[in-house]
């Protein structure tokens, strides 16, 4: 179900705000991501099926604010609450704009900022993770140095492989 025009306007306005804030934080922090993003979208849809959003502690734990936030996500973005993760302060949703048969979003032109910037918006996190099926790949910028150090350690090949994957060295 495509968004009605008023919802499209709200979403596009908020997406612009989201992108600007993301860009501004990136510029202000002057903190370069230790990772680089490679590859491209293969349209697997894993990020679209169940979007997960990290929120502030305030939003996560205060029931009234939480209710407003979850209602907003449902009414504006058609994100229906599925679960939460207390350890990471995240909410997982089911997106009603996602068609699993066609693997298309019926509101692609007015998709939220979190969808628009994925996976670039993960690059500032301490341990960015992508779905197995994702065509993007996150690689640690100094991976060559780390790989050389790993080779010098007396570890099994399986353990080295596991560490390379977890540390984004491939």
C-alpha positions, 0 to 999 in steps of 0.5 A: 500500500503506497503512502498517501500524499500527506504521509509522503510529505512528512516522511520526506521532510523527516528523511531530509532531517535524518540525513542532515543530522547524520551528515552533521554528526559525522562532520562535527565528530571528525571521527573517521570510521575505521571501516570502509564499505564495499560492494553494492545492494543485491536486493536481498531485502533482509534489511527491509523485512525487519528494520531494527532501530537503535534508540536512546535510553530515554526512549527505550525505558520511559513507557509513555515516550516508548509508546509515542515512538512505537505508535509513530513508527506504525502510523507514519512508517508502517513499521509494526513492532515485533521485539526489543533488545534491552542490551542494545536499546533497539526495536525490531519491526515488520515493515508493511511496505515490504513485499516479500514476493516481489522483494520491492518496497511499495513506498521506495520513493518516500522511504524513511531515512534509516532505510535510505542511508542503510548501510552507511549509517552503520559505519560509525558503530563500534561493530557494524554487522550486515546480513549474510545475504547482503551484497555490501561488505564492511572491511576494517581499513587496517585489515592488512596489518591485522591479517599479518599479525593473525598469521603469526599467532598459533591458532587453527585455521578455523579460529583465524577465519572466525576472527577475520570475519568478526573483525571485518578483515576479509 
